[in-house]
Structures are given as C-alpha cells and as structure tokens.
C-alpha cells in the first residue's frame, strides 16, 4: 500500500480479497491447502513456488495480519506467533546458539526473565541483566560473545523509558542485534525500528487485540532477519498463530489508533489524580512531569500509554486492600484491554522471579499496576478511592 497515515493502515493495510470480493477480511479455517498438481506441490514445499502449503506456516488470514502489522511498524517483514512469549522464544532460538550472550534490561516481564535466565541458560546461552536507563551499564556488559540486546520500553510495571537510539548505537558497535518489546506503546505511540532497533517484538494478546479475547505474538524487522532466520524456526518448531486468533487481532487493529489515544489520555488523568492522593507515595507514568525519563518519553513516544503503577503507603497489606476494594476494575494480570485491570506485580506478574531480582527492578510490596481501559475516569477514581481511603 502506498504511503498512508497510521489510522488508515490500521484499517486497510494487508487485506487480500478472494473471488467473492468480501469487504471484511476472510477467515481461512483450514489446516492444509490443495495443489493443482504434484509438480506444484513439490514447488510449494521447496519454496520455489510461492503460495500456501500448510497453516502451521502459511495461512492467508495470518498473512494479512502480518502484512498489516508490518505496515504499522514500518517493517520489511513480520512473522506472527502463538503468543508474545513464543515470539521472544522464536527470536532467541532462531538467532542464538550455545555460548552466545544476551544483555537484557532488568525491567522486563517476569516470564521473560524466566525464559532468558532459566530456560535458555540451560542450553548455554547466558544473560546479563542491566539497568534499562543507564546506557553505560549496557556498554560495560558487552562481551565478544554478545549477540543480542533485549528490552521493554516503557518497562513493566514501573514504566521506565529506555533510550532506544542510544542503545542501538551501543549494540551496533558491539555487532549485536537490538530487539525492543513494544507491547506498552504499540506502533501507534512508538516505532522502534525508526529509532535504530533491529527487531520489534509484540504480545498481540495485549493492545493489538485490545479486548482480552485471544493470544498472539509477532516478530518484526528486516527480511534478512525475520524471513531468513525466524520463519524457518516457526515452520519447523510450530509456535504458530491460529487463523482465528489472527482474524480477531486484525479486527482489533482497526480501532488501535483510537484506543491508544483515548486510553493514554485517561491514564494521564488518572496518574495526575493519584499523584495528588495523600495515601500514594509515588506514581510511575511517563506522561507525568515527575517521571525520571519524561523528557525522553516526549521525544520517543507520541503519548504516555495506558499503563501506570503507583506505590501505596503501607506495603503489601495496603496494596492488597486497594485491589480488593475495587468493584469495577478487574483483578487480573492481563493488560491492554478496554476494561481497566489491576494487579499486584510482586505476587503475580513478577512473583516467580527471586526477591533479589524484584528488588533490583524496583518492584516493591506496595506497588500496584493499573492498565487503563475505556471506562469513565471518574468511575475509575471512585473505584480506587474506596481502597485508598
């Protein structure tokens, strides 16, 4: 599609119509595809003849999602996966081998820590965790065997903002790849490839779907990385996205620009209110002037995003009281939904990592994370006030 604005790409990019000329994207619920001849089948299986083969690695609905998301991120290629974690796993398995080294932000999702330090560590891939905001720590952590830099920005759950352009320079000098998890911002608020990243990772389960319905993930970047390395791993190992989930996420992308703007505005209003509350010690949100990387966030992002966290006076007991007192907000670990969600990171999303790792990441017992949806902000304030008071 010729150059279009993001709002147009979110609705139109990637669609391919069948002979029935349907207006909505077609859903291809089939495991395999029929060939016209044995010769064509042979060509399809070897890759010499472009076309559909088997839905583990070629499906028209999944391809439409991949093309649309690639257009939104400004990427040459995209591979969709079964979940966000499988996208990270596919990236690592496709690009790393025993003896390689990863430099990773210490402020990443708990399951990501478990995957990199635990599972990949058993196969001889070592990971060093460094500050998401101190570029010099990334420089010092580099080894001759360093092959990958990995980060989330903003981070989960403290919304720390990493300087993507600066880290891209460090990675380039180290001959390493930079992969950025863009789940909090989506391409509507931030496009890491434009800032120098080599790869973008998505949990499509979150904002891309937007209504908490299905799981999905994606890896995006230049063709030589995504199609020549990640795609062969997906074809063989099979962490594939189902066509139905791809179709649901395609529908979610159509409203992504509207949702991200509205939810960011609501999150900023809620963050300002919490910052002035007498029982709240600190609010973490990039849109606030008090955020340590506020100026960087203004340069790097189009808005602060929908996720914020805050520290309640009184530790875990006080945090749990706030959470348990809610009647409207959903107590769940998911985020990116039109329904506002709330969780206690130290005992849920980051509960499986060590207390030392949580402390290093700044995840205190009094920390509460909120992913703001599309409800009235006044109703959200009233729901939180019940426990804060």
N, C-alpha and C positions, 0 to 999 in steps of 0.2 A: 504494500500500500504506500502511495506517495506520502510525503511528509504531512502529518496531521497532528493536531493537538492531542494531549493525553486523554481527554474526555472522549474524543472521537475514537481513538484507538481502543479504549476500554470497551466500546460497544461494537465496533466494526472489524477490527483487525483479525486476520486469520480465518475468517469464515469461508468455507467452500461449500457450495450448494450441490445437491445431487440432481438427477434428471427431473425430480419432482419440483425443483425450484422453491423449496421451503424457505420461509422467512426466518424462523428460529433455527439454530444450529441442530443438525441431525445427531441423534444418539445411536451409535453403532454397537449394539449389544450382541457381539459375536466373538467367539474365540478364534476363528480362523477365516480365511478368505479363499475363494475358489479361483483357480487359474484356468486360462483358456486352453493350455496345452502343457505337456510335460516339459517342453523346452522353456516356456515362460516360467513354470515353477522352478526349474533349475536356475534360471537367471535371477529370479527374485531371492532365492535362498543364498546365492553367492553375492548378491548385491549389485550385480551387473545391470539388472533391470529394476529401475525404481518402481516402488509400489508396495501395497500392503501384503503381508505374509501371515502374521500371527499376532494377536493382540497383546502378547507379552511385550512386544517392542515396536509394533506398527498398528496403529488404530486411528482412523480419521478423526474421531472426536477428540482423542488425546492430542493429535497433531494440531488441531485448531486451537486448543488451549496453549500448547507450546508456542505456536506462532504469535498468538495474541500477547502472551506474557513477554516474549522476546521483543515485540514491538514496543511494549510499555517500558521495558528496561533499557532499550537501545542496544540489545544484544544480537550477535550474529546467530546464535543457536540457543535452544532450550531443550532440556530433557526433563519430563515430568516423572515423578516417583510416587511411591505409595504413601509417604509421609515426609515431614520435614527432617526427621532423624534419618530416614533412609536416603534422603538427598545428601546429608553430610557423610553418611557411610559410603555411598556410591562415589562421592568425590575423593574420599581418602583411599578407598580400595583401588580406584582407577589410576590415581596419580602417585601413590606412595608404595614403598616396599620396605622390607626389613632393613633396619639400620638408618632409615630416614628420621628426620627430626621435625617437629611442629613447634612453632611459637604461637601460643594461644592467649587471648585475653583471659584474665582471671574472672571476669564478669560475664560469663556465658551461662546459658541454661544448664541446670543440674545434669540432665541426661547427656548433654554434650560433653561435660566433664567426665562422666562415667564412660562414654564411648571412647574418647581420646585417651584418657589416662588408664582406663581399665581394660577394655576390650582390645584396642589397637596396641596397647602396651604389651599384651600377651604375645603379640605377633612381631615384636621387635621394633615397633615404631614408638619413639619416645616423644613426650610433650613437655614443654616448659611453659608455665603459666606466669604471665606478667601483667602489670597494670594496664588497663585499657586506655589510660590517658597520658601515660609517661612514655613518650617516644623513645627516650634514651634506654629504657628497660628492654624494649624490643631490639634495639641495636646491640646491647650487651648480651642478649640471649642467643644471638645468631651463632651458628656453628657451621663448619664446612658441610655438614650433612643436613642443614636446614633446607627443607623443600617447600614448606607451606606456612603462611601466616593465616590465622583464623580469628575472626572477631565478630561480635554483635554490636551494632550501634544504632540507636541507643541500646544500652545493655538491659538485661532482665535480672533483677527488678529495679535497680537503682537509677536507670535511665542515664548512665554515664555515656558521654559522647566521645567517640574516638575520632581522631583527625585522619580520615581516610587518605587524603592526598599525601600527608607526611609519611604515613605508614607504607603507602605504595612506593614511595621513593626508597625507603629502607629495604623493603622486600626486593625491589629491582636491583639494588646494589648487592644484595645477598644472593641473587639469582634464584629467588624463591617466588612462589605464587601467593597472591593475596586474595583470600576468599572472605566475603562480607555477608553475614546473615542479615538480610534486610526486612525481617519479619515485622518489626515495630513500625517502620515508615512506609513500606511498600514503594514501588516506583512513583507513586503519586507525590510523595513527600521527599524522596531521596533516590538518586540514581548513582550507585557506587561505581559503575563502570566509567562514567564520565569523570570521576574523581581519581581514576587510576587503578581501581581494583581489576583483578583478572577474572574473578568468578563472583557470582551472586547466588546465594542460597535462599530458598524460601520454604517456610512451612505454609503451604496454601490452606491448611486447616484453619488458619487464623483470619486475617483481614481479607485475603483474596476470596475465600468463600464468603465470610462475613456474617454468617448466621448459624455457625456451630453445627453444621449438618454432616460434613464428610471430612475424611483425612486426605491429605495430599501434600506433595512437596515438589521442588523444582531446583535444577542447577542450570545457570545461565552464564554465557561468556562467549569467547570467540570459538569459531567452528573447530579449530585445530585442537582445542582442549575438550570441548563438550562432545562433539561427534566422533572424534578420533580416539578418545580415551574413555569418557563416561558412558557413552552409548554402548560400546561393546561390553562393558561390565553389566549394564542393565539388561542387555539382550541375553547374556549368559546366566547371570545370577537371579534376575527376575524381580527386583523390588519395584514392580510396575504399578502405575496408577490405573485404576479401573476406569473404563469408558464412562460409566455412570457418574463416578466422582468427578471426572474431568468435565462432564456436561454441567453438573451442579456448580463447579467453580467458574466455568465460563459464564454462567448466569450471574454469579456473584461479581465478576469483574465488571459487568455492565454498570453497576452502581458504585464501584470502588471510589472514583473521584469524589462523588457526593458524600459518601460515608466518611472518608478520611478527613475531609474538610470539616464536616459537621461534628464529628467525634473529637477532633483536635480542638475546636472552639469550646466544646463542652468541657473537655479535660482541663483546659486552661482556666476556665471559670471556676471549676471545682477545686483546682490546685490553689488558686488565689484565696478561696474561701477557707480551705484547710490551713493555709499558711498563717492565717489570722486567728485560728482557733486556739484557745488557751490550753487545751489538753494535748495539742500536737507539738512535738519537739522540732520536727523538720519535715519538709516536703521535698521530694525529688521529682522534678519535672523540667525538661529542657526549655519550656516556654517561659519559665519564671526568671526574672532578673537575678534572683538569688542562686540560680543553678551555676555551679562552677564552670561549666562549658557553655553557658548561654550564648556568648558571642560566636563560638564555633558552630553551635546549632543553628543560629540565624544564617550563617554563611552556607552551611552544608545541607540544611533541611528547609523545606517550604513551610513547615509548621512543626509544632512540638510532638504531635502524635496523640494517640488515645490512651496511653498507659502512663500511670503515675504511681508513686508509692509514698508512704508517709510513716513516720515513726511516732508512736503513741507513748506518752509518759506512762510508766508502769510496767513495761516489759511484756512478756507473753500473756499474762493474765489480762492486761488491759487490751492488748491487741485482739485476743480471742473474744473479749466482751464486745468490742466494736463489731466484729464479724458476726457473732451470734445474735446481736441485737437487730440486725438488718431483717427487713420483711420484704423488701422489693428487690434488692441486689442479690444476684445468685452467688452462692458459695460454691465456687468451682475453680479448678486450676487453669481452665482454658482462657483465652483472651482473643480479641479481635471480633467479638460478637456484637450484634446490635443490642443485645441485652447486656447491661453492665454486670461485671463479675468481680468478685473479691476473694482474696486468698491470703494465707499466712505463709510466705515463702520459706521461712526457716523450717517448717514442718511439712511442707507439701512439695512445691516445685524444686526446692533445693534441700529437701530433707534427707536424701540419700548420700550427699557428699559429707565429708568429715566436718566436725565443728571448727577445726582449724581453717579449712577451705572457706567455710561460710564467713568466719571472722575476717579472713583476708579479703573477701569480696564485699565486706561491709554489711552483710545480711544479719541484722540484729533480731533479737526475740520480740522486740516491739514493732517490727516493720510489717506494714500491711500494703499489699498491692491491689490497685483497682484498675481494671480495664474498662474505660468509659464507653457506654453504648449510645443509644439514640433516645433514651428517656428524657423527660424534662429534668434539667439540672436542679430545679427547686425541689423536685421529689427526691432526687439523689441526696441532696443536702439534708433533707428531713429524715431520710432513712439512716444516714450516718450519724446525725446528731443524737439519735436515740441512744447509741452506744457511747459516743464521745462525751455526752453529758453525764 
